[in-house]
Amino acid sequence: MTQFYRQQQLALLGAYLIICMLPMACSKKDGKAWKPLDLAPYGIPAVVMAPDSSNVESFEMGGQKEVSILGNGPSLYSLQVYAGRAKGNKILEQTYRQLLEVKSNPQFGKVVEQNKEGFIYELKTTDPDRYSFRYIHLHRDTEVVFTTGLNRQYDLSTIKKLYESVMQKDN
């Protein structure tokens, strides 16, 4: 009976630690949790997780909308989001099209992770450990493509956090 009681205590302690650590796990490098940022006011049907102090700029050219999101302060957060008319209605086709575009870049190294909505890839540059990603979201007849901000360099762990921050629940 005492061993069973001890196992219950350890299970409760483990659950307590998980609950206490969860807010820290959701925090990013700048020590603050990222919060939902709705891009609908900028004409893009998506929500991303971003630092509270993010600066958002948007413009439209030729039916293509572009939003740049840059975290202020010590955050390494920088995203580019593009939206336009979808060239099909199947997510796998859109992802494959983005993969072909990325592979045409002479700096393309290899795909590190891939799922039906996107992929993380390595870039071959003089800098070690440089990664980027593409994540595709289809909403009705709109294709939304998320990628890293221009002129930013990221290691793999940061890219994974950025990739997770753009994942859409309804994809």
N, C-alpha and C positions, 0 to 999 in steps of 0.2 A: 504493500500500500504506500509506503514512503517513497519508493522509486517512482510510482505512478504520480504521486503528488509533486515530486521534484521535476518530472517531465512536464507536468502542467505549468509549473512555475517558469521553467525555461521557455516553454511555448509562449506564455504571456509576456515574458521579458522580451523575447524575439519580436512579437507583434508590437509591443510598445516601442522598441527601438526603430522598427520599420516606420511606424507612424511618425515618430519624432524626426527621423532622417529624411522623410519624403520631401518636405519643403526645401531642404538643402540640396537634394538630388535634382529638384526642378530649377535651382538657381544656376546661373551661368557664371562665367569668369568674373564679371563685374560685381558678383555678390548679390545681385538683385534678381528676383524671379522675372522671367519674361511674361508678358501679358498679351492677351488677344488683341490684335490690331486688325480691324475690319477694313478691307480695301474697297468695299462698295462705294464709298464717297468719291473714290478715284476712278470709278467705272469698271472695277475688276471684281468679279464674283468670287471672293475668297477671303479667308481669315488666316493670318499667320500669328505666330508667337514672336514678340519682339520686345526689346528693352523699352521701358516706359518713356525714356527720354529720346526715342527715335525721331529722326528728322525724315519726313516723307516729301518727295518731290515727284510730280507726275507731268506727263505731256502726251499728246496724241499726234501721230503723223501718219497719214495715209490709211486710216482705219485701224492702225495698230496703237494700242495704249501701252505706255511704259511707266512703271513706278519704281523709283529708287528709294530704298529704306536704309538709312545709315544710323547705327546706334551712336549716340554721343558719349563722351567720356571714355573710360578704359575699355569699353566693349569692342570686340572685334566684329560686331554684327554689321553686315553689309549685304544687301540682297538687291537683285534686279528682278522685276516681275514684268512679263510681257503678256498681253492679251489681244486676241484678234479672232477673226472668224475661223472656226475649226475646219481643217481640210479632211474631214471624215468624222465618224462618230464612234470609232473604236480606239480605246486607250492604248492598246498594244501597237496599233499602226502609228499613233502619234509619238509614242515612246521610241519606236524603231526609227522614225524620221529624225527625231532629235539625236539619237545615237549615231546615225549616219552623218549628221551635221558635225557633231563633236569629233568623230573619227577623221573627218576631213582636215582638221587642224593639225599642222605638222608637229605641234607640241604634245599631241595626244599620246599618252603612254599605254594605259590599260584600264579596263573597267574593274573596279574593286568590289562593288556591290551592285546588284541590279534586282529590281522587282518590276511588276507590270506598269507602275506609275512613274518610274524613273530609275536613275542610276547615279552612283558616285564613281568618279574616275580620277586617275592620276595623270598629272601633266609632266612631261619631260622638259625640265629647264635646268639652268645652272644651279638653282636653289633646290636643296633637298626637300623632300616631303611636301610637294605642292599638289593640292587636290581641289576638285570642284565637283559640282553636281548639276543635274537637271531633274526637275520634278514636274510632271505634266498633270494638269487638272482639267477635265472636260465638264463644262456646265452648259447644258442645252447645246447651242451652236457656237459656244465660245471656248477656245482653247487658251488656257493660262499656263505659261511656262515660268518656272522659278529657277533661278541660278544665282551663283555668287555675284557679289558686287564687283564692278570693274576695278582693276588695279589693286586688288587685295589678294594676299597669299595666305592660305590656310593649311594647317596640318590636318591629318585624317580625323582626329578626335573632334576638332572644331567643326569640320565639314559634316560629320555625323549629327552633331547638335543642330547645325543650321538646317540640314535635310529634314530632321524630325520637326523643326519649327514650322515648316511649310506644309507638312502633310495635311491633307484635307480629309475630313471624316466621311464625306459622302463619295469618295472615289472608289 
